[in-house]
Amino acid sequence: MKPLAVRHRTSARTLLATGLITSLALVSGCAKSEDDSADKDKGSASQSDQGQVVASPSTGSGPTCAIDAYGAKKLDLKSATVGFSQSEKEANPFRIAETASIKAEAQKQGVKLLTANAQSQFSKQISDVQDLIAKGADLLVIAPLNSDGWEPVLRSASAKHIPIITIDRKINATACKDYVSFIGSDFVEQGKRAADQMIESTGGKGEIAILLGAAGNNVTTERTKGFEDRIKEKAPGLKIVFKQTGDFAREKGQSVTENLIQSKPGITGIYAENDEMGLGAVNALKGAGKKPGQVKIVTIDGTRNAVQGIVDGWIDGVIESNPRFGPLAFQTLDTFTKGEKVSQDIVIQDSAYTKDNAKANLGKAF
């Protein structure tokens, strides 16, 4: 796998600044990490120059949705009330940066924002969103905990013709009927890119383990599929000998890796489906007396601690999953509520951190 060059990241930021509005009008992934005490400020401070970029902002790239087809009415975003439902406890840097981005963009746009956090409890997220509707939300941005079980919310929103945008994870429902758009990464592609990095780091031989994310959402399923398919295709000498969920949490990732080291002492590499589990794996390896680089670790997200792990030699590569949804989410809402078409699936462009660029790009991580 060849990561995007620094110059590509710079051009991507330029594209966001100059062309995102036009592009959207056309087309239209825990354990505590409070030891990262400045993460909340970092997530907010860095978002302005690291906002997401649409991967393929061309017309005809997929199904679109317009407000008439959805059954809602045009409105001025600045006079609307937006409800944001966060799924998980904000101990994970990804969620910290995600929420900070939504809040910062709402403030920038002068939009009234109602927020709720489900604290990693799906039943609470359902009641949270219903409460946001009851409080007068005209539009909803949801970061779903699970992909299934959204029927009560969809019925309530449909009754009031409230447009819904989901970010980061999909819900199993019908686009442009139950919700307007999904904004997120290509998770299968992320898994493939992680596999490419693992193949490069291990030389394509050995025994590897997968620390699976939480069950019940498309991110875990797709990141696993992409990784396994690419390993099977390109590196038959790499054998996946262990798979267990770490629930996207650092402490769980550490405990699972401790068990892994006992059962598979000769393990060559670990693919962690998010940075927090990967950092937990690092803690377990340190506790077992392993040396940096002795077990190859590849993760997905792009947190500062994980990128620092590359600099320190404990992690071999991090595939970015950009959590700064604010600008793109609000631009999508604005485009849609004006009556213009938006894409039902808005795929964002992700970069990567490797040993070649981690130190230089550490400040860009969240």
N, C-alpha and C positions, 0 to 999 in steps of 0.2 A: 504494500500500500504506500502510495506517495502522498503525504499530507499537503494541504494547500500551502502555498508559500505565503510569507508575511505580506508580500505585495498584493496578493489576492485578497487578504483580509482587509487591507487598506482600501482597495477598490470596492470591496463589498460595502464598506461603511459609506464610501462616497455615493454608491448606488442608492443606499437607503436615504441619504440626505437629499438627493436630487431627483430620484425617479420613483420612489415608492408610491406616492399618491397616484401618479399616472399609471403605474403598473397595476395597482389594485383596482383602479377604475376599469382597466381593460379586462382583467381576469375575474375581474371579479366575475420524566423519569425520572419513624426513623430513630436511629440511635442519636443520642445527644452529641452535638458538636459545638456546644456552647463554649468549648475551649477556644474556638475561633471567635473570640469576643468581638472582633471588629467586623464580622461578616455582614451584619445588617447594614452598616454604613457603607461597606464596600459594594454590596449589591446595588444600593441606591445610587451611589456616586458614580459608578462606572457605566450605568445603563445608557446614558445619553449617547455615548460613542460606540456602544456595542449592541445596539438594537438589532433585531432580526432582519434578515433579507430574504425575500421570496426567492426560492431556488430557480423557478422557471416562470418569470412574469410575462408570458406571452399569451395571446389570445388563442382560444381553441384548445387549451391544455387540459380541459376536463369540464364536467358539468358545472353550471353556474346556478345561482339563485337570485331572484329579484323579489322585491317586497310584495308585488301584486300576487305572484305565484305562492308566496308564503302565507298570504292572507293578513298581513299587517298594514299599518298606515304610515305614510311618510311623517317624519318629525325632525326637528332641529336637535342634533345631538347635545348642543350646549344647554338646551332647556330640559333635557331628559334626565332621569335618575337611572344610574346603572348599578345593578347588583352584582357583586363578585363573590363567588363561593370558592374558598380555598379548601383543599381536601385534607391535607396532612399537617401535623404539628410542625411549627416552623422552627424545628431544631436542625433540619436538613438545609444546607446552604442553597440548594436549588429552590426550595419553597420560599426561603427568605428573599432571594433575588426576584423570584416570580411576583410575589406580593408587592415588593417594593416598586417594581416596574409598573404594575397596574396602578398603584396609588400615585406614583409620580406623574404618570401620563394623564390621569384624571385631573390632578391639580393643574398640570400644564394646560389642559384643554378647558379648564373651568367647568368641569362636569361634576355634578353631585354624585358621590359614590357611597354605596352601602356595602359593607363587607361582613363576611362570616367565615369562621374556620371550623371545620368538622372535627378537628383533632384526631384524624385517622379513624373516625367512626362513620361508617356509611349511613346508618340510620339517622345520625345527626346531620349529615350532609343533606339528606332528603328533606328533613324538617327545616334546615337552615335555608334552603332555596325557597321552600314554600313560605317561610317567614319573610324573605326578601320580597317575594311577590306581594304578600299581604301589606308590607310597608310601602308599596307603591313603586317598585322597580319597573321601569318601562322597557329595559333591556337587561339581559343576563349574560355574564361571562362566567363560565363554570370550568374549574379544573377538576375533573371527575376522579373520585377515588377508585371506583369500579366502573366497568363498562356496561354491566347489566343492572336492572332494577330501577330504571329511571321513569317508569310509567306514571307514577303519581305526580311527579314534577312536570312531565310533558303534558299531562291532562290539564293541570292547573295553568300552565303557561299558554297552552292552546286556547283555553277558554277566554283568556284575556288578550290573545294575539300578541304575545310577548316574544320578540326575537331572541334566540339563544345562540351564543357562540361558545364552543368548547375549545379549551386549550390544553396542550400537552398529551392528553389521553382522549380517545374517542369514546362515545357511548354507542351502544348497539341500538340504533334507531335509524329513521329515514331522513336523510339530508333534504333540506328545503321543504320539509313537512313538519318534522318534530324539532329540528334545529336548523339553523341557517348554514353554518360553516364549522369546520374543524381546522384549527391552526396548530401545526406541530411538525416534528421531524419525520423523516422517513426512517422508521425504527428498524425495518428489515435491512435497509442499507447501512444503518449504524452497526448492526450485528455483523454484516459482511466486512465492513471496514475494520472492526475489532478483530475479526478472524484474520484478515490480512496482516494486521500488526502482530498478532500472535504467531502466525506462520513465519514472519520475518524474524521475530525475536527468538524463536525456538529452533529455527532452521527446518521447520516442518516435521520434526520428529519428537516423540515422547508421549507422556501421559498428561492430560490436562483436565481441569475441573471447571464447572460452571457454577457460580453463585447466582442463582435465579432471583429475579425481583419478586415482588408480591404477586400472588395469584389473583385472577379475576379481572385483569385489564390487558388491553392490547399491547402495551409497551413491553411487558415481559414476554408475551407470546411471540411478538415479532422480532425482538432483539435475539431471542433464542433461535428462532427459525433461521434468521439471516446468518448467524454465527455457525450453526450446525451445517447448513447447506454449503457454505463456503469452505469449511474444513473438509467436508466430504468430497467436494469438487476439486480442491487444490492441494490438500495435504493428507493423503491416506495414511501417512506415517504418524500423524497426530491422532491419538485415541482419546476420546472423551470417556473417562472412567468414573466420573463422579458428578452428580448434579443434585443440588439441594437449595431450597429457598433460603435467602437471607433477608427477605422482606424489605429490601432497599434500605436496611438499617445497619449502622456501623457495628453495634454490639452483637447483633445477630450474625453479621458477616464474620466477626472475630470468632465467635463460638463455633460456627460451622467450619471455619478453617482450622481451628484447633482439633476438631474431630477428623478433618481431612488429613492433617499431618500424621495423626495416629494410625489411620486406616490405610493411607497411601503415602508412606514416607518418601517415596521416590518421585513425587509429583513434579512435573516439569513446568507447568504454567497454570495460572488461574485467570479465568475470564469473569470479572465481576460486572453485573449489568447496571451498576451505578457506582459512583465514586465512593459513597459512604461504605458500601460493602467492601470495596477494594481497600479502603483505609483500615477497615477492621481486619482484613486479611493481612495487611502489613503488620498490624499490632501482634497478630498471632504468630507470624513468622519471626518477628523480633523476640517474642517470648520463648520461641522454640530454639533460639540461638542461631537462626539462619542469617546469612550475610546478604547485603543488598544485591539483587540481581540473581541470586541463587535459584529463586523461583520467579519466573516471568509473570508479571501481572499486567493485564490490560483492562481498562475500565471505560465507562461512558458517563459523561456530564461536563466536566471542565471546571471543577471547583479549585480554588487556590491551593488548598492542601494537597489535592491529588496532583496538580501540576508541580507543586513543590516536591512531591514524591518522585517525580521523574528526575528533577534536578538532583535529588539526594540519592538516586540510583535504585529506589525500591519499586518504582513503577516504570513499565516500559513504554506505555502509550495511553493516551486518553482521547477518546473520540468525543468531540464537543456535542452537547445538547443544550442549545441556548435557551435560558429561562426568561429572557427579558421580553415578555409578550406584550407589554403595555402599548407601545407605539403601533404595532401591527394590529392588535385587537381593536383599539379605538379607531384606527383608520378604516378597518373593515366595517365597523359599526356605522361610521360616518358615511361611507360610500353606500352601504345598504339602505340606511334610513333616508337617504336622498333619492332613492328610487333606482339607483344604478346596480348593475349586476356584480356579484362577487362570486368567487370560486367556492364550491362546496368543500373542497380540500385544498387548503393553502399550505404547501410544503415549504419549510424554511431550509436555508442553506447552513450546514454545520461544517466547522473546520476540525482540526485535530492538533493535539500536542504530542510531540515526540522529543527524543533526546536532542535532536537538532535545533528545535525552536522553543523548548519549554522555558529556558531561563530568560530569553528575550521577550517572551510573550506572557510571562507570569502576571504582569499587571493587567492583562486583559481577561484573566480568569475571574470567576465570581466567588 
